[in-house]
Amino acid sequence: MNLKENETKVKNNTTHTKDMTTGNPYSLMLGFALPIFLSQVFQQLYNTADAFIVGRYLGTNALAAVTSSGTLIFLMISFFAGIAMGAGVVTSRYFGAGDREQVSRSIHTVLAFGLVAGILLTVVGVAFTPTFLVWMQTDPEVLPEAISYFRYYFLGSLALVLYNVCRSIMNALGDSRRPLYYLIFSSILNVVLDVVFLAAFHWGVWAAAVATVISQAASVVLCMIHLTRKGNVFTVEWRKIRFHKDMLREIIHNGLPSGVQNSVIAFANVIVQSQINSFGRLAMAAYGTHAKIEGFAFLPITSFNMASTTFISQNLGAREYDRAKKGARFSILAAVLSAEVIGVFCYIFAPKLIGMFDQNPGVIELGVRQAHTVALFYCLLAFSHSVAAVCRGAGKAFVPMCVMLAVWCVLRITYIFAVMQLTHEIGYIYWAYPLTWAISSVIYLIYYLCCDWIHGFDNSSGPV
């Protein structure tokens, strides 16, 4: 039996997976991206439900406490989520090459990493929550509720990290449907718990964090039930969950740049949030509320990017270079167009969207002002993220890390501190985003057109 026949046999004997190295690339990517898009919609409901229900039942201070937490939470979990993304690239490559043993070793190694990372994040998050919030210049009126919310949220860090790991594993094997089903369940559970805890029991803002943690833990349980089910050649076995040194090195090699990239973006956003906090609680509530709405613009970007990374990794693992190029072009175009459509919608309906969360005129005014500044530039945001996803799928994760570090972190922070020294005007902070999106898009366009990203794995220790 030749190598290609062996690869096909391995993939066909693997239930709940999808081989993306054969068939129409466009329909495959759409079929893969759609469940991811729907799952992202429900995942966004986690944050949106907290903000909406907290704002309605607990008031503006509680809303500011919850919505201002997004950047810090992303900073804390983004590094580990990036490592999980790197593990997904490794798993996709070996799956595309038909290497059953290496796929299994990568899965068990990243699960071991997720367990250790989740425990570490819990300890750090709970212990240093007050320090982080004071450093971010959180309004004293909001600080007690923000500390309460954060600490309960970080008690569930293990579930947050493990869910990202499990989703990465399933997506790497071409299964984007089950994460959707599990998120639908957990999102509905989150909304129900929010209503019960806040509207019925009249508990404080900490209960919103508890509801999210319980819901996230439920999705992890469902993921692990599926992954440990017998009858799959890649079945997870508890006794095999450990660090394989060579595989851990490969995962870190591919995941560390993504983790650093996520962290520097998150760090820059924390700096932005700290500057926003200096304008008071209304600015905090408006900025955080806009972030919830803007999250929906990220949904098509994330969906096509995850499809792109998996598609490109599998096809480069199988040495299907032309298919990888077609998939890259399609994912970039689809993400840019869909993000811009959402941007136009957000621009037009900004007052109504912001008003859904808080009827305070000051919050609505500032939220609309930010939306009218950034929404029409979502196409640039989508392009930058899309090319970054192509680079990750091709084993070139170091490239987007450098671009994001230079532009979205160093340049963005430098710009904000400079303009805040000249004039304490919040509108200039809003402009930091479209300006840096535009600069990174130009850099990514030059790289995509001029550099040989398609052979990113050829000199690696992987299967190609």
C-alpha positions in Angstrom: 0.0 0.0 0.0 1.5 3.4 -1.0 1.7 6.4 1.3 -1.4 8.2 -0.2 -3.5 5.1 0.1 -2.4 4.7 3.7 -3.3 8.4 4.5 -6.7 7.9 3.0 -7.3 4.8 5.0 -6.3 6.5 8.3 -8.6 9.4 7.6 -11.6 7.3 6.5 -11.3 5.2 9.6 -11.4 8.3 11.8 -15.0 9.1 12.9 -16.1 12.7 13.5 -13.2 14.2 11.4 -13.1 15.8 8.0 -10.3 15.4 5.4 -9.9 18.8 3.7 -7.3 17.7 1.2 -9.8 16.4 -1.3 -13.0 17.9 -2.8 -14.1 21.4 -3.6 -12.0 23.7 -1.4 -14.7 26.5 -1.3 -17.6 24.3 -0.2 -15.3 22.5 2.3 -14.3 25.8 3.8 -17.8 27.2 3.9 -19.0 24.0 5.5 -16.3 24.1 8.1 -16.6 27.9 8.7 -20.4 28.0 9.2 -20.6 25.9 12.4 -17.6 27.9 13.7 -19.5 31.1 12.9 -22.6 29.9 14.7 -20.6 28.7 17.7 -18.9 32.1 17.8 -22.4 33.7 17.9 -23.3 31.6 20.9 -20.0 32.2 22.5 -20.5 35.9 22.1 -23.7 35.5 24.0 -21.7 34.6 27.1 -20.3 38.1 27.3 -23.4 39.9 25.8 -25.8 38.1 28.2 -23.7 39.1 31.2 -23.6 42.8 30.0 -27.2 43.0 29.0 -28.7 41.4 32.1 -26.2 43.0 34.5 -27.0 46.4 33.0 -30.7 45.9 33.3 -30.9 44.6 36.8 -27.8 46.0 38.6 -27.2 49.4 37.0 -24.4 51.3 35.3 -21.7 50.7 38.0 -22.1 46.9 37.7 -22.2 47.1 33.9 -18.9 49.0 34.0 -17.4 46.4 36.3 -18.4 43.6 33.9 -17.7 45.2 30.6 -14.4 46.7 31.6 -13.1 43.2 32.4 -13.0 42.0 28.9 -9.5 43.3 28.0 -7.9 41.9 31.2 -9.6 38.5 30.9 -8.4 38.4 27.3 -4.9 39.3 28.4 -4.9 36.4 31.0 -6.2 33.7 28.7 -4.9 34.8 25.3 -1.4 33.4 25.7 -2.7 29.9 26.5 -5.3 30.2 23.7 -2.5 30.9 21.3 -0.6 27.8 22.4 -3.8 25.8 21.7 -3.9 27.4 18.2 -0.4 26.2 17.6 -1.2 22.7 18.8 -4.1 22.7 16.3 -1.7 23.6 13.4 0.5 20.7 14.4 -2.4 18.3 14.7 -3.8 19.4 11.3 -0.5 18.9 9.6 -0.1 15.3 10.9 -3.7 14.6 10.1 -3.2 15.8 6.6 -0.1 13.6 6.3 -2.0 10.6 7.6 0.3 10.1 10.6 -2.0 8.6 13.2 0.6 8.1 15.9 1.7 11.8 15.9 -1.8 13.1 15.9 -2.5 11.1 19.0 0.7 12.3 20.7 -0.1 15.9 19.9 -3.6 15.7 21.3 -2.5 14.1 24.6 0.4 16.6 25.0 -1.8 19.7 24.5 -4.4 18.4 27.0 -1.6 18.0 29.6 -0.5 21.6 28.8 -4.1 22.8 29.2 -4.5 21.2 32.6 -1.3 22.8 33.9 -2.0 26.2 32.3 -5.6 26.3 33.7 -4.4 25.7 37.2 -1.6 28.3 36.9 -4.0 30.9 35.5 -6.5 30.3 38.3 -3.8 31.0 41.0 -2.4 34.1 39.2 -5.9 35.5 38.3 -7.4 35.2 41.8 -4.3 36.4 43.6 -3.5 39.5 41.5 -7.0 40.7 40.6 -7.0 43.8 42.8 -3.5 44.7 41.7 -4.4 44.5 38.0 -7.5 46.6 38.4 -5.8 49.3 40.3 -3.0 49.4 37.8 -5.7 49.8 35.1 -7.0 52.9 36.9 -10.4 51.4 37.5 -12.9 53.9 38.8 -13.1 53.6 42.7 -16.9 53.5 42.5 -16.6 50.4 40.3 -13.6 48.7 41.9 -15.3 46.6 44.6 -17.7 45.0 42.1 -15.0 44.6 39.5 -12.8 42.7 42.0 -15.7 40.5 42.9 -16.5 39.7 39.3 -12.9 39.0 38.3 -12.1 36.7 41.2 -15.1 34.4 40.6 -14.4 34.5 36.9 -10.8 33.4 37.3 -11.9 30.5 39.6 -13.1 29.0 36.4 -9.9 29.4 34.4 -9.3 25.7 34.1 -12.6 25.4 32.2 -11.7 28.4 30.0 -8.3 27.0 29.0 -9.5 23.4 28.5 -12.4 24.5 26.3 -10.0 26.3 24.0 -7.8 23.2 23.9 -10.7 20.8 23.2 -12.1 23.1 20.5 -8.6 23.3 18.9 -8.3 19.6 18.8 -11.7 19.0 17.2 -11.3 21.8 14.7 -7.8 20.5 13.7 -9.4 17.2 12.8 -12.0 19.0 10.7 -14.9 18.7 13.2 -16.4 22.1 13.7 -19.9 20.9 14.4 -19.6 19.5 17.9 -18.1 22.6 19.4 -21.2 24.4 18.0 -23.6 21.9 19.7 -21.8 22.2 23.0 -21.7 26.0 22.8 -25.4 26.2 22.0 -26.1 24.2 25.2 -23.7 26.2 27.4 -24.9 29.6 26.0 -28.5 28.8 26.8 -27.5 27.6 30.2 -25.5 30.8 30.8 -28.5 33.0 30.0 -30.8 31.0 32.2 -28.4 31.1 35.1 -27.9 34.9 34.7 -31.7 35.5 34.8 -32.1 33.1 37.8 -29.1 34.5 39.8 -29.7 38.2 39.1 -33.4 38.7 38.3 -34.8 36.0 40.6 -32.3 35.7 43.5 -31.1 39.3 43.3 -27.4 38.3 43.8 -24.6 40.7 43.0 -22.4 41.0 40.0 -20.2 38.1 41.1 -23.1 35.8 40.2 -22.8 36.7 36.6 -19.2 35.4 36.6 -20.4 32.2 38.4 -23.0 31.7 35.7 -20.4 32.0 33.0 -18.0 29.6 34.7 -20.7 27.0 35.3 -21.7 27.2 31.6 -18.1 27.0 30.4 -17.4 24.0 32.6 -20.5 22.2 31.1 -19.1 22.7 27.6 -15.8 21.2 28.7 -17.5 18.2 30.2 -19.3 17.6 26.9 -16.1 18.0 24.9 -14.3 15.4 27.0 -17.1 12.9 26.9 -16.9 13.1 23.1 -13.1 13.0 22.9 -12.8 10.0 25.3 -15.5 8.0 23.5 -14.3 4.6 22.1 -14.4 3.8 18.5 -12.2 6.6 17.3 -8.6 6.1 16.3 -7.8 9.4 18.0 -9.7 8.6 21.2 -8.3 10.4 24.3 -7.2 8.1 27.1 -6.7 9.7 30.5 -3.6 7.6 31.2 -1.9 8.9 28.1 -2.3 12.6 28.9 1.3 13.7 29.5 4.0 15.8 28.0 5.9 14.2 25.1 9.0 16.4 24.9 9.5 16.4 21.2 5.8 17.1 20.5 5.7 19.8 23.2 8.7 21.5 21.5 6.8 21.4 18.2 3.6 22.7 19.7 5.5 25.5 21.5 7.4 26.3 18.2 4.1 26.8 16.4 2.0 28.1 19.3 4.4 30.4 21.2 4.3 33.1 18.5 0.5 33.0 18.4 0.4 33.1 22.2 2.8 36.1 22.3 0.8 37.8 19.5 -2.4 37.4 21.4 -0.8 38.6 24.6 0.7 41.8 23.1 -2.6 42.7 21.4 -4.3 42.1 24.8 -1.6 44.1 26.6 -2.1 47.0 24.2 -5.9 46.8 24.8 -5.4 46.8 28.6 -3.3 50.0 28.1 -6.2 51.5 26.0 -8.7 50.4 28.7 -6.6 52.1 31.4 -6.7 55.3 29.4 -10.5 55.0 28.9 -10.9 54.4 32.6 -9.4 57.8 33.3 -12.5 59.3 31.7 -14.8 57.9 34.3 -17.5 55.2 34.7 -19.6 56.4 31.7 -16.7 56.1 29.4 -15.9 52.7 30.9 -19.5 51.5 30.3 -19.6 52.9 26.8 -16.3 51.4 25.8 -17.1 48.0 27.2 -20.6 48.0 25.7 -19.2 48.9 22.3 -16.7 46.0 22.7 -19.6 43.6 23.1 -21.2 44.8 19.9 -17.9 44.9 18.0 -17.4 41.3 19.0 -20.0 40.3 16.5 -17.9 41.9 13.7 -15.2 39.4 14.7 -17.4 36.4 14.2 -16.9 36.0 10.4 -13.3 36.9 10.8 -12.7 34.2 13.4 -14.8 31.7 11.5 -13.0 32.0 8.2 -9.6 32.3 9.9 -10.0 29.1 11.8 -11.2 27.4 8.7 -8.3 28.8 6.8 -5.7 27.7 9.3 -7.0 24.1 9.4 -7.5 23.9 5.6 -4.0 25.3 4.9 -2.3 23.1 7.6 -4.0 19.9 6.3 -3.2 20.6 2.7 0.4 21.6 3.3 0.8 18.5 5.3 -0.4 16.6 2.2 1.7 18.8 -0.1 -1.4 20.1 -1.9 0.1 23.6 -2.4 -2.3 24.9 -5.1 -5.3 24.0 -2.9 -3.7 25.8 0.0 -3.4 29.0 -2.1 -7.0 28.8 -3.3 -8.2 28.4 0.3 -6.1 31.4 1.5 -7.5 33.6 -1.2 -11.1 32.5 -0.5 -10.9 32.9 3.2 -9.4 36.4 3.0 -12.0 37.7 0.6 -14.9 36.1 2.6 -13.7 37.5 5.9 -13.2 41.0 4.5 -16.5 41.3 2.8 -18.6 39.8 5.7 -16.8 42.0 8.3 -17.5 45.1 6.3 -21.2 44.3 5.9 -21.4 44.0 9.7 -19.4 47.2 10.1 -21.9 49.2 8.0 -24.8 47.7 10.0 -23.1 48.7 13.3 -22.5 52.2 12.0 -26.1 52.7 11.0 -27.7 51.2 14.1 -25.2 52.2 16.7 -27.6 54.2 18.9 -30.1 51.4 19.2 -27.4 48.8 19.8 -25.7 50.8 22.5 -29.1 51.6 24.1 -29.9 48.0 24.4 -27.4 47.7 27.2 -27.6 51.1 29.0 -30.1 53.9 28.5 -27.8 56.5 30.1 -27.5 59.3 27.5 -23.8 59.7 28.3 -23.1 56.0 27.7 -25.0 56.1 24.4 -23.3 59.2 23.2 -19.8 57.9 23.8 -20.6 54.4 22.5 -22.0 55.8 19.3 -19.0 58.1 18.8 -16.7 55.1 19.0 -18.8 53.0 16.6 -18.9 55.8 14.1 -15.1 56.1 14.3 -14.2 52.4 13.8 -17.0 50.5 12.3 -16.4 51.3 8.6 -12.8 50.1 8.9 -13.6 46.5 10.0 -12.5 45.4 6.5 -8.9 46.3 7.5 -9.2 44.4 10.7 -10.4 41.4 8.8 -7.6 41.5 6.3 -4.9 41.7 8.9 -6.3 38.8 10.9 -6.9 36.7 7.7 -3.4 37.0 6.5 -2.2 36.2 10.0 -4.3 33.1 10.0 -2.8 32.0 6.6 0.7 32.5 8.1 -0.1 30.4 11.1 -1.5 27.6 9.0 1.6 27.6 6.9 4.0 27.4 9.9 4.9 31.1 9.7 3.4 32.2 13.0 6.5 34.3 13.8 5.5 36.8 11.0 2.1 37.9 12.5 3.7 37.9 16.0 6.3 40.5 14.8 3.7 42.6 12.9 1.2 42.7 15.8 4.0 43.4 18.3 5.3 46.3 16.3 2.1 47.8 15.1 -0.8 46.8 17.3 1.2 47.0 20.5 4.2 49.3 20.3 2.9 51.8 17.8 -0.6 51.8 19.2 0.5 52.5 22.8 3.0 55.1 21.6 0.3 56.9 19.7 -2.1 56.9 22.6 0.4 58.2 25.1 1.5 60.9 22.7 -1.9 62.2 21.9 -3.0 62.0 25.6 -0.1 64.2 26.5 -1.1 66.7 23.9 -4.9 66.6 24.6 -7.0 64.6 27.0 -9.7 63.8 24.4 -11.2 60.4 24.2 -11.9 60.5 20.4 -8.2 60.2 19.7 -8.1 56.9 21.6 -10.9 55.6 19.4 -8.8 56.5 16.3 -5.9 54.3 17.5 -7.7 51.2 16.2 -8.4 52.0 12.5 -5.0 53.7 12.2 -3.1 50.6 13.3 -5.3 48.3 11.4 -4.5 50.2 8.2 -0.7 50.1 8.8 -0.7 46.4 9.6 -2.9 45.6 6.5 -0.3 47.3 4.2 2.5 45.2 5.8 0.5 42.0 5.5 -0.4 42.7 1.9 3.3 43.2 0.9 4.2 39.9 2.7 1.4 37.9 1.2 2.1 39.0 -2.3 5.9 39.0 -2.2 7.0 36.2 0.2 7.0 32.4 -0.1 4.7 31.5 2.7 3.4 28.4 1.0 6.6 26.4 1.8 6.6 27.3 5.5 6.8 23.6 6.7 9.4 22.4 4.2 12.4 22.9 6.5 10.6 21.9 9.7 10.7 18.6 11.5 7.1 17.8 10.6 5.7 15.3 8.1 6.4 17.2 4.9 
